[in-house]
Amino acid sequence: MGQKRNRRDLSSSPEDAGSQVDHITQRKKLQTPMLNVSSPSHIDESLLLVINSEIQSSIDRSLKTVIETALNREFESLKIEINSLKDLKCSLEFLGDEYDKIKSDLRASEERVKSLTNSNEAMQARVEELSHTLNLAEQHSRETNIEINGIPENKTENLTNIAKQLCTTISVSPLIMETSCTRVRKMNSSVNRPRAIVVKLSSIRSRDEILAAVSKFKNNQSEKLNTEHLGFSGAKTPVYVSEHLSPYLKALHTRTRHVAR
């Protein structure tokens, strides 16, 4: 029966066949829009994907540029700092070399100063030794002399007669004197007093005899030895008789006398 039904269907009229074809065509037309790739929703998704891709690419490029710029800036800053550190290192090395040089020069100077100090001390000791020797020699050359101070100066003065008058006044024989009598320069030129008279005697004993007689005269007389005793007229001024000391011993005697006061 099935085969018979099919045959009947196939043997149907041309009009029925045309209607069937039209029906199939219409059904296909109704199904075609579901398969169209140009639908609005599909376009929106594709566009969004493209836009997102472009945005992401732009962001990536921007980030890359920003990062590269920042890194370059940091690298430049680091490069400057490294160069500064190199310069600082060079400066420190230079200062270190200069310090070592100064330290070496200072050490050499200290050694030089030490050597000069030792030499100076040795020279001072030698000078003191020579000064002491010279002072002894000077004092030895004066050991038979006496020094008379306070005698007024006069262009026509006779120093030998003044010395003899001194011996007569203090009761000593003038024969103990030699003929050498002279005035000596002042140690302090600003002092307004007569220059001293130095009398050279025959011996140390003669010197001691005169000094002892002068001391005895001062103790026995109501008046100290003065110019009137030696025959000078006018105002009386004290006359002092002492050993003829060297400049060093004279200065030492003056300081000692000031301290004693």
C-alpha positions as CSV (number, residue, x, y, z in Angstrom):
1,M,0.0,0.0,0.0
2,G,2.9,2.2,0.8
3,Q,4.3,1.8,-2.7
4,K,1.0,2.5,-4.2
5,R,0.7,5.7,-2.1
6,N,4.0,6.9,-3.3
7,R,3.2,6.2,-6.8
8,R,0.0,8.1,-6.4
9,D,1.9,11.0,-5.0
10,L,4.4,11.0,-7.8
11,S,1.7,10.7,-10.4
12,S,-0.1,13.8,-9.1
13,S,-0.7,16.7,-11.4
14,P,1.8,19.3,-12.4
15,E,-0.1,22.0,-10.5
16,D,0.3,20.0,-7.3
17,A,4.0,19.7,-7.9
18,G,4.4,23.4,-8.4
19,S,2.6,24.2,-5.3
20,Q,4.9,21.9,-3.3
21,V,8.0,23.6,-4.8
22,D,6.7,27.0,-3.9
23,H,6.0,25.9,-0.4
24,I,9.5,24.6,0.0
25,T,11.0,27.8,-1.4
26,Q,9.0,29.9,1.0
27,R,10.1,27.8,4.0
28,K,13.7,28.3,2.9
29,K,13.2,32.0,2.6
30,L,11.8,32.1,6.2
31,Q,14.8,30.1,7.5
32,T,17.5,32.2,5.7
33,P,17.6,35.3,8.1
34,M,18.6,33.1,11.0
35,L,21.8,32.3,9.1
36,N,22.8,35.9,8.1
37,V,26.1,37.0,9.6
38,S,25.4,40.6,9.1
39,S,22.9,40.9,12.0
40,P,23.3,44.1,14.2
41,S,24.2,42.1,17.4
42,H,27.0,40.3,15.6
43,I,28.3,43.7,14.3
44,D,28.3,45.2,17.8
45,E,30.3,42.4,19.3
46,S,32.9,42.5,16.5
47,L,33.1,46.3,16.8
48,L,33.5,46.1,20.6
49,L,36.3,43.5,20.1
50,V,38.0,45.8,17.6
51,I,37.6,48.8,19.8
52,N,38.8,46.9,22.9
53,S,41.8,45.6,21.0
54,E,42.7,49.1,19.8
55,I,42.2,50.6,23.2
56,Q,44.3,47.9,24.7
57,S,47.0,48.4,22.1
58,S,46.9,52.2,22.7
59,I,47.2,51.7,26.4
60,D,50.0,49.2,26.0
61,R,51.8,51.7,23.7
62,S,51.2,54.6,26.1
63,L,52.4,52.5,29.1
64,K,55.4,51.4,27.2
65,T,56.2,55.0,26.3
66,V,55.6,56.2,29.9
67,I,57.7,53.4,31.3
68,E,60.5,54.0,28.8
69,T,60.4,57.7,29.5
70,A,60.5,57.2,33.2
71,L,63.2,54.6,33.0
72,N,65.2,56.9,30.7
73,R,64.8,59.8,33.1
74,E,65.9,57.6,36.0
75,F,68.8,56.2,34.0
76,E,69.9,59.8,33.2
77,S,69.6,60.7,36.8
78,L,71.6,57.7,37.8
79,K,74.1,58.5,35.1
80,I,74.5,62.0,36.5
81,E,74.8,60.7,40.1
82,I,77.4,58.1,38.9
83,N,79.4,60.8,37.2
84,S,79.1,62.9,40.4
85,L,80.3,60.0,42.4
86,K,83.2,59.5,40.0
87,D,84.1,63.2,40.3
88,L,83.7,62.9,44.1
89,K,86.0,59.8,44.0
90,C,88.6,61.7,42.0
91,S,88.3,64.7,44.4
92,L,88.7,62.4,47.4
93,E,91.7,60.6,45.8
94,F,93.2,64.0,45.1
95,L,92.6,65.2,48.7
96,G,93.9,61.9,49.9
97,D,97.1,62.4,47.9
98,E,97.4,66.0,49.1
99,Y,96.8,64.9,52.7
100,D,99.5,62.2,52.4
101,K,101.9,64.8,50.9
102,I,101.1,67.4,53.6
103,K,101.5,64.6,56.3
104,S,104.9,63.7,54.8
105,D,105.9,67.4,54.6
106,L,104.8,67.9,58.2
107,R,106.7,64.9,59.3
108,A,109.8,66.2,57.5
109,S,109.2,69.7,59.0
110,E,108.9,68.2,62.5
111,E,112.2,66.4,62.0
112,R,113.7,69.6,60.7
113,V,112.4,71.6,63.7
114,K,113.6,68.9,66.1
115,S,117.0,69.0,64.5
116,L,117.1,72.8,64.6
117,T,115.9,72.8,68.2
118,N,118.7,70.5,69.2
119,S,121.2,72.6,67.3
120,N,119.8,75.7,68.9
121,E,120.0,74.2,72.3
122,A,123.6,73.2,71.6
123,M,124.4,76.7,70.3
124,Q,122.8,78.3,73.4
125,A,124.8,76.1,75.7
126,R,127.9,77.0,73.7
127,V,127.0,80.7,73.8
128,E,126.5,80.5,77.6
129,E,129.8,78.8,78.0
130,L,131.6,81.4,75.9
131,S,129.8,84.2,77.7
132,H,130.8,82.8,81.0
133,T,134.4,82.4,79.7
134,L,134.4,85.9,78.3
135,N,132.9,87.3,81.6
136,L,135.6,85.6,83.6
137,A,138.3,87.0,81.2
138,E,136.8,90.5,81.4
139,Q,136.6,90.3,85.2
140,H,140.1,89.0,85.4
141,S,141.3,92.0,83.4
142,R,139.6,94.2,85.9
143,E,140.6,92.5,89.0
144,T,143.2,95.2,90.0
145,N,140.9,98.1,89.1
146,I,138.6,100.3,91.2
147,E,135.7,102.3,89.9
148,I,134.9,105.8,91.2
149,N,131.4,107.2,90.6
150,G,130.0,110.7,91.4
151,I,133.0,112.8,90.3
152,P,131.8,115.8,88.2
153,E,133.3,116.0,84.7
154,N,135.5,118.9,83.6
155,K,137.4,119.5,80.4
156,T,140.6,120.4,82.3
157,E,140.3,117.7,85.0
158,N,143.3,115.6,86.0
159,L,142.0,112.1,86.9
160,T,145.3,111.0,88.4
161,N,145.3,113.9,90.9
162,I,141.6,113.1,91.8
163,A,142.7,109.5,92.5
164,K,145.6,110.6,94.6
165,Q,143.4,112.9,96.6
166,L,141.0,110.0,97.2
167,C,143.9,108.0,98.7
168,T,144.9,110.9,100.8
169,T,141.4,111.4,102.1
170,I,141.0,107.7,103.1
171,S,144.5,107.5,104.5
172,V,146.1,105.2,101.9
173,S,149.5,105.7,100.2
174,P,149.1,107.1,96.7
175,L,152.1,105.0,95.7
176,I,149.9,101.9,95.3
177,M,148.3,103.4,92.2
178,E,149.5,103.2,88.6
179,T,149.2,106.1,86.3
180,S,146.3,104.6,84.3
181,C,143.1,106.6,85.1
182,T,140.3,107.0,82.6
183,R,136.6,107.7,82.3
184,V,134.4,104.9,80.8
185,R,131.2,105.1,78.8
186,K,127.9,104.8,80.5
187,M,125.9,101.6,80.3
188,N,122.8,103.6,80.1
189,S,123.3,106.8,78.2
190,S,119.9,108.2,79.3
191,V,121.1,108.5,82.9
192,N,122.1,112.1,83.7
193,R,125.2,111.6,85.8
194,P,129.0,111.8,85.3
195,R,130.8,108.9,83.7
196,A,132.7,106.6,86.1
197,I,136.5,106.8,86.6
198,V,138.4,103.6,86.4
199,V,141.8,103.5,88.2
200,K,144.2,100.7,87.5
201,L,146.2,99.6,90.7
202,S,149.4,97.7,91.0
203,S,147.8,94.6,92.6
204,I,144.6,93.0,93.9
205,R,145.9,93.6,97.4
206,S,146.1,97.4,96.6
207,R,142.5,97.2,95.4
208,D,141.3,95.5,98.5
209,E,143.3,98.0,100.7
210,I,141.6,101.0,99.1
211,L,138.1,99.4,99.3
212,A,138.6,98.5,103.0
213,A,139.8,102.1,103.7
214,V,136.7,103.6,101.9
215,S,134.5,101.4,104.0
216,K,136.3,102.4,107.2
217,F,136.1,106.1,106.3
218,K,132.3,105.8,105.8
219,N,131.9,104.2,109.2
220,N,134.1,106.7,111.2
221,Q,133.0,110.0,109.5
222,S,129.8,111.7,110.3
223,E,129.6,112.5,106.7
224,K,129.7,110.0,103.8
225,L,132.4,110.3,101.2
226,N,131.6,113.2,98.9
227,T,133.1,115.6,96.3
228,E,134.1,118.1,99.0
229,H,136.5,115.6,100.5
230,L,138.2,115.4,97.1
231,G,138.7,119.1,96.8
232,F,135.6,120.0,94.6
233,S,133.8,123.3,95.4
234,G,130.1,123.9,95.1
235,A,127.3,121.5,95.9
236,K,128.4,118.3,97.7
237,T,127.5,115.1,95.9
238,P,128.1,111.5,97.1
239,V,131.2,109.6,95.8
240,Y,131.1,105.8,95.5
241,V,134.2,103.6,95.2
242,S,133.8,99.9,94.2
243,E,135.3,97.1,92.3
244,H,135.5,97.5,88.5
245,L,132.9,94.9,87.6
246,S,132.3,93.5,84.1
247,P,129.0,94.5,82.4
248,Y,127.5,91.1,83.2
249,L,128.4,91.2,86.9
250,K,127.4,94.9,87.1
251,A,123.9,94.1,85.7
252,L,123.6,91.1,88.0
253,H,124.7,93.3,91.0
254,T,122.1,95.9,90.0
255,R,119.3,93.3,89.8
256,T,120.3,91.8,93.1
257,R,120.3,95.2,94.8
258,H,116.8,96.0,93.4
259,V,115.5,92.7,94.7
260,A,117.0,93.3,98.1
261,R,115.1,96.6,98.4
